[in-house]
Amino acid sequence: MVLKSDGSVQWRPVTDPAILEAYRHDASPLQGDPEALLRPASALEAADQLREACSRNIAVTPCGLRSSTTGAGLAPHGWVQSCEKLVGWEVDVERRRAVVGAGVVLREFKDDVEEQGLFYPPDPTSERECSLAGTVACDASGARTYRYGATHRWVTGVEVALPDGSLQWFRRRSVDKDAAGYSGMRDLVGLLCGSEGTLGFITKVEVRLIDRPPAYTSGLAFFGDVFSALAFVGLAREQDRRGDGVKPRCLELLDAGCLEIMRAQGSGVTLPAGAGAAIYFEQEHAVDADEAVLMAWWTALEGSPGALAEDTVVATDPARQEELRLLRHAVPATLNEEGRSHAAQGGRKISTDWAVPFERLAPLVATFDGWLADAGIDRAFRYGHVGNGHPHYNLIVRDAAERARADAVVKRMCEVACAEGGTITAEHGVGKIKLPYVRYRFSPLELEAMKAVKRVFDPTGILAPGNLFPAS
């Protein structure tokens, strides 16, 4: 059947099995089963497609460029609606704002605004593969979250297609103070950030930009073990708070297993044999201030027990900085491949995304490491955004029995993380993979409030079945 939008534009759901196959998979180990694919070429077309789906009671799962690690964009049934054709952007240099199509690859947009002397800070690892709307839908962050926060801090407006066929812009208020209504609902932009397709189909996003930093220094600081590395992160955070030492924009952990993966890349970066962990750091500065910045880091490292200060690797030029970046990103890429190699035996890579207040991180890492050892999980890798109390545990399990033991440990991790004032997911979202842990993060009353909000946006419940809370 040919369906018409706006009386002239025609669209047809794609049902070719060869095309649908690509939309059954993303970066998660899950698999979807869509009956058809929608690829709207405009926001109005996206709205018309949702109107038609609602009238026929067909479930619709919005998806980006399929880089999700939680299965959020995989349709368990019904239609999958991709934003991939909604591209292009406009930059207002004077106002430091940009309006960006939902399907724009994040890194391509960032490269363009940096050429114009501006900067969009969110930097998820998948920035070269993910859509900007996808980063809004899961409220993505990345290495520089320590300095700049998650995506929602940079979103000033969202255009959304809704199941009733309407197309609406929601924007943040520009006042410094606002005491009207419930604080969490003084604008709806905050609701849409992290909504994972359950409230509407994002078609455009307005974002806030800042001046491009004139220069930055990056580096790898090495330590005898993970706990001395975490102690140094605490020192760096305290100096940053006081304003009398280092001022990092990111603080990223890499444990001994991660360093082994990095050594295997054959790069020109020397990784000391005795290191049990490293902290990847970056700091922005004026063009001629790199020596002062390096001295501040050197002084901090010399005063930190367990630091291998003499082995610190620094990068002030773009080529060397890119080399360090690629080394860090080789870790998840390598572990993804290893996880896939065990799929036939029921194994895979299991990745955590919980976060806790920083002061609770080191004792919990010690506890969680003990749980993994007791469960016989010997392929455990710890890396990520420890400056925010947000490490990733990547567990390689080789068969179904090992997977069950690892799943039980991860469940306990999430329960304890929430009891300590943390969360089950700090950047990837709940999607479908983390549904068993939602009850640790939200009380029954909070879940009912979320469901009530969803009913306002999506009265018939067609959007993103299985995301955030179980489909009814």
Phi, psi and omega in degrees: 000134175269126179255144185249140176239130177063021177077353184223320182281131180253142175219154183220129174301135179275126181239004179299118183302326180294324178283318181298332183304320181295335183266005173274351188227151170218205182279001177269170176276003182278170177223134177267175179216061181290147176270339180199162181240136173246132177229077184299141178265355178207165177296320179297321178294321177299318179296319179295322178297319178292323177300315180295317180298319180296319181295334181257003180056046177257129178292143179230127177249111175295145176216154176264235182258021171063042174256005182295140176263002183245001181076016184297328182266008179268127181274120177288339176192178178072212184258148170252133185244111185264142178267009192300334181269356182268081188242176181098156178205158176233131182249127173259096186297320184294316181275351184056053177224155174216143172250122193236134175296146186301326186270004181294134175292126188305313184295325179296319177295315181297320178299318182294314183291330178291327175296336178267010177083014181243176188210132173246109194291322187306134187220062176301152181305327183272021188299339178274354181236347188260157176272154180296319178297326177298322179291329176288317184298329178251005182052057184294162176224248182137192187299324186270013177301329181305318181270321194248350180079181183278175186305321187301334180291342186251357181266123180252347179195153179219129171264131188226135170270134185245160184299340177279003179090001179274161178233120187228143171263134170242131182229154176284150172287148184260005180281157178286329181226149179204118182251016184273124170074189178294131186299327181285352183232026179286343163213158184267357178299317180299327177292322184285332175288115183092007183279349172054039175079003185277347183248337182176175180255111183289129181249326176216156179224133172260129183235157178265138180242160174231173176296141177295131177301138183295328180195163172208158175244138175238163181191169173239119175254133188253153185218163180290328179203175183298323186286327173290328175295317179293325177296321178294321177301319176300320177296315180297319178298319181292318176298319179298318180297318182282335182078027183237025180196232181287154180225071187291151168257347171207151178219104190241130179274144169222119183274185185300320178296321177296320179296325176296319177299318181294321177299324183289351182283345178067033180278178177273006181273127180274121178250117185298139184296330184274002184283135175256356179189165175216156170243121173273130182226157172220147173217131176278152180194172175293160186304322185258019186252013186295324181295319179295321178296315180297322178295322178296317179293318179299316180297317179296319181291319179300329181269007184251116180302137179088354179282139174262069191303323183296338184265002183301135178254130179235157180219121177246348179254153186302322183295315180291323178296320178294324178299316177295320180299315181295324177298315180296318182285344176294336183295301179296325180297317180294318181291325175301315181295318179296319179299317180297331182293344180257007186300321183297334180264007181089009179267177180180182170264131175249124183242130176270159180220017181289160176217152179222164172306139189305321184295344178264356189293306185300312178296326179288323176301317178298317179295312183294323176300321178296319178299318180295320178297316179297329181276357179076025178269102187260355177249076182240127183236134182242122177204169173121205202271063187291341175301334176257011185069031190227077174274159168254125166268120174252117184250124176263114179247137192260350178203177185295324181293316178294324178298318180297320179293318179294318179301322180294322178292316180298321177301316178295319177304312183295320179297315181290320179303316180291322178295335179270012179089016181256206185215164179275340180211127182252349179205336185269343182089171180281312183055226178253333186291324186263011179306322181297342185259356184301326183293341175281331183273325185237140173285164176304322179295318179296320179295320178294323177295319178296317179295325178295319176298317179299322180296329177293315181284325192223071188303327182269356175070034183273343191272130171049057179301134178092354177267141176071311174216155184303142177294138180273000000 
